[in-house]
Amino acid sequence: MPKMKTKSGAKKRFKVRSSGGIKRSQAFKRHILTKKTTKSKRQLRGMTEVHAADEKLIRAMLPYA
C-alpha cells in the first residue's frame, strides 16, 4: 500500500494541537481593510478552533498530523 499524501493546501492552513484540536487562522483579514472598523480587525487577530462539523474532513486531509 503506498503512503497517503497530505493535501498541501490543508497543510498550510491548519495545525493540530497537542490536545487533539485543530486550529485555523481567521478569515476576512487580507484586503479591503479600510471599510472595516478597528474593533472588527482587532477581533480577527489570532487563531481559532475549527468547528466540530468540519473536523472530520480536515483530519482526512492531514493523515499524518
Contacts in CASP RR format, 6 or more apart in sequence:
PFRMAT RR
TARGET T0000
AUTHOR 0000-0000-0000
METHOD contacts of the structure
MODEL  1
MPKMKTKSGAKKRFKVRSSGGIKRSQAFKRHILTKKTTKSKRQLRGMTEV
HAADEKLIRAMLPYA
4 63 0 8 1.000
4 64 0 8 1.000
6 61 0 8 1.000
6 62 0 8 1.000
6 63 0 8 1.000
6 64 0 8 1.000
6 65 0 8 1.000
7 61 0 8 1.000
7 62 0 8 1.000
9 61 0 8 1.000
10 58 0 8 1.000
10 61 0 8 1.000
10 62 0 8 1.000
11 62 0 8 1.000
13 24 0 8 1.000
13 25 0 8 1.000
14 22 0 8 1.000
14 23 0 8 1.000
14 24 0 8 1.000
14 50 0 8 1.000
14 58 0 8 1.000
14 61 0 8 1.000
14 62 0 8 1.000
14 65 0 8 1.000
15 22 0 8 1.000
15 23 0 8 1.000
15 47 0 8 1.000
15 65 0 8 1.000
16 22 0 8 1.000
16 62 0 8 1.000
16 65 0 8 1.000
17 23 0 8 1.000
21 49 0 8 1.000
21 50 0 8 1.000
21 55 0 8 1.000
22 49 0 8 1.000
22 50 0 8 1.000
22 55 0 8 1.000
22 58 0 8 1.000
22 59 0 8 1.000
23 47 0 8 1.000
23 48 0 8 1.000
23 49 0 8 1.000
23 50 0 8 1.000
24 47 0 8 1.000
24 48 0 8 1.000
24 49 0 8 1.000
24 50 0 8 1.000
25 46 0 8 1.000
25 47 0 8 1.000
25 48 0 8 1.000
26 44 0 8 1.000
26 45 0 8 1.000
26 46 0 8 1.000
26 47 0 8 1.000
26 48 0 8 1.000
27 44 0 8 1.000
28 36 0 8 1.000
28 44 0 8 1.000
29 41 0 8 1.000
29 44 0 8 1.000
29 45 0 8 1.000
33 41 0 8 1.000
50 58 0 8 1.000
59 65 0 8 1.000
END
